[in-house]
Amino acid sequence: MSDPRHTDLPEQLRRTPELGFGLIFLLALAGLLFFLLAGEVVEGDTKAFDEWLLLLLRNPADLSDPVGPLWFEEIARDMTALGGVFWLTLLTLWVAGYLALSRHFGTMWFMLLAIGGGTLLSRGAKLFFDRPRPDLVPHESIVYTASFPSGHSMLSAVVYFTLAVMLSRLEARRLMKIYILTAAILLTGVVGMSRVYLGVHWPTDVLAGWSAGAAWATACFLVARWLQGRGRIEPGEEARD
């Protein structure tokens, strides 16, 4: 009798075709959105939208003042830190330690490679497009790289989505899987929005970062399923109520 853990990916997708089609559709949609945004940004067609939304979040009488009370500005800085390289690296290492202690070594190494690859992709995209940072308003956070795509947004999507997928595979309860994935989506969302609010990114930078990160994380999940079918990484738990 064959071991179900060594089922190949096509057979897994035949058993759950809605999952396979959904993932492939998400990958295609996210990838297409990134390339459409990149083309529009290069041609300068997003300038009006970017400037309108950025100025909408500032006091018209004083562009150095983001809308909202001072405590909300502080919250935005706290939120943007959740997408910083130091915090994401620390979180990744914590989860890697958990997987190692749980003896899920294949999952651990795949997760580290997936996140490392996404980080290199983000850096490469910034160097390639080399878009200047917003100059309409003063920056409320220190920046030292190019603007497109938003590194905080893309790396948040890569790290939080990848970690969520890896951890949810080890959780059998459907409610917990949904909880983990929802938390990843919310964290990624607030990090990206904080970058625009603080004036350090154009809105299209953030949209591109989200889409590129989601595409990368989805592709990694499909590869993880394929590797699982070949017995290279540990099998996930079947969802149950």
N, C-alpha and C positions, 0 to 999 in steps of 0.2 A: 504493500500500500504506500502511495506517495505521501511525503510529508507536506501538509498544507502550507507550511512556511516557505516552501520552495516553489510555490506556484508562480509562473511568470506573470509579468504585468498585463499582457493582453487578456489572460484568463481572468485575472482579478477585475479588470475593467468590464469584461463580459458579464461577470456576476453582479457588478454594480455599475451599469452603463451610465446612469445619471451622474455619478461621481466623476467618472472619466471625462464625459462630455463637458461637465461643468468646469472641471479644472483646465481642460484644453481651451474652452471658451474664455475663461478668465485670463489665462496666459496670453492668448491672442489679443484680447481686448486691451489689457494693460500694456502690452508691447506696442500695439498700434497707437494707443493714446500717447505714449511717450514719443514715438517718432513723429506723430502729427504736431505735438507741442514743440518738439525740437525744430521742426521745419518752420513753424510759425514764428518762433523766437528768432531764428537766424534771419528770417526775412523782415523782422521788425513789426509784424502784424499784431503782436500782443501788447504793444506799447501803451495804447489808450486804455485797455482793460487793466493792465498792471498798475498804471499810474492812478487810475480812478479808485481802485480798491485800496491801494496803499494810502492815498490821501483821505479816504473815507474813515480810516482808523486813526486820524490825527485831528487835533484841535485846529480848526481853520485859522484861528487868531495866533496860534503858536505851534508851528509844525514840529517843534521839539517835544511836544506834549502829546503822548498817546491818549486816546479817549479813555475815560474811566478813571476811577480813583487810584491813589497811589498803591493801595494794597493789591489791586488787581494787576498793576504793572509788576509788582513783586511776584505774584503768582505766575505770571507769564515767564519771568526769568527762571523760576523754579521748574516750570514745565519744559522750557527749552533745554534745561540741563539734562532732562531725561533722554535727550537725543544726542548728547555729547559723547565723544569718543571714549573718554575715561569711564563714564558710567556704563556705557554699552559693553565695553571690554570687561569691566568688573562683573557685570551681570552674566555675560557669556561664560566667564571662568567659573562663576558660582554654579551655573547649570551644568557645565562640563564636569565639575567635581561631583555633583549629585548623580550624574549618569555613570561616572566612573565607580562611585561607591555602590551604585545599583547594579554594577557589572554589565552595563549596556555600552560596551566599549566601541562597537561598530557605530552605534547611534552617536556617541560622543564625537568620534573622529569625523563622521560625516557632517555633523552640526558645525564643528570648527572650520572645516573646509568650505562649507556653504557660506558661512558668515564672512570668512576671510576673503573668499572670492567676490562676494557682494561689496565688500569694502574696497577692494582693488578696482572693481567696476565703477564705483562711485568716484574714486580719485581720478581714474582715467577719463571719465565723462567730463569732469570739471576742467581738466587740462585741455581736452579736445575743444569744448565750446568756449571756454575762457570768457564767460559773460561777466561784465562789470557788476558790482553790487549796486543796489539802489542808491541814487544820489539826491532823491527828492527830499528825504527827511533824515535827521540825525539817527545814527544807529544806537540802539539801546543795549547792544551786546557787542563784544569784541569779535571781529571777523578777520580772517587771514587767508582765505582761499577764494576762488572764483564763485560765481553765483549759481550757475546752472549745471546740473540740477541741485536742488537743496540737499546737501550732505546729511544734515540732521533728519530730514524727512525720509530720504532714501535709506539711510542706515537704520533708522527706527523701524521702517517697514521690513527691511531685511532681517534685522535681529529679532524684533518682537514677533514677527510672523513665523520665522524659522523656529525660534524657541517654542512658540505656542504649538506649532505642528509637531515638533519632536516630543514635547511633554504630553500633548493630548493623545499621542499614539500609545503612551504608557498608561493612560487612564481609561478604564472600561465604561464608566458611567457617562451616558450621553450628555447629561446636564453639566457635568464637569468639563467635558470637551467644549461645549458651547461657551461656558464661562471663561475658559482659558483663551479661546479664540476671540471672544468679544472684548476681553481686557486688552489683548494685543491691538485690536483695531482702534479702540478708544485712545490708548497711549500714543499710537502712531498719529492719530488725528490731532490730538492736542499739541504734540510737539511741532507738527507742521504749521498749525495755525499760529502758534506763538512766534514762529520765525517771521511771519508777515506782520504780526502785531508789533514786534520789536523793530521793524523797519530794516531788517538785515537781509531779506529776500523778497524778490518779486513774487506775486502769487503763482505765476506759471512755473517758477522754480520749484515750488512746493508740490504743485500738481504733477510735475514731471518726476520729482523724487518719489512721491507716493506710487505712481504708476510703474516706474522702473523697479522699485523695491518689491512691489506686489508681484510683478512678472518674474523676478528672480526667485522669490520665495516659492511661488507656485511651481516653477521649473524644478527647483530643488526637491519639492515634495514629490513630484512625479518620478524624479530620479531615485528618491528614497524608496518609493514603492517598488521600483524596478530592482533595486539592490536587495530589498527585502525578499523579493521573489527568488533571487539567486542565492539567498542565504548569507549575504554579505553584512547585513545589519539585522538587529533583532526584530522579530515580528511585533506589531502593535497589538493592542487589545481590541477585540471586537466591541463595538458600541452596544450598550444595553441601557435600558431605562433604570 
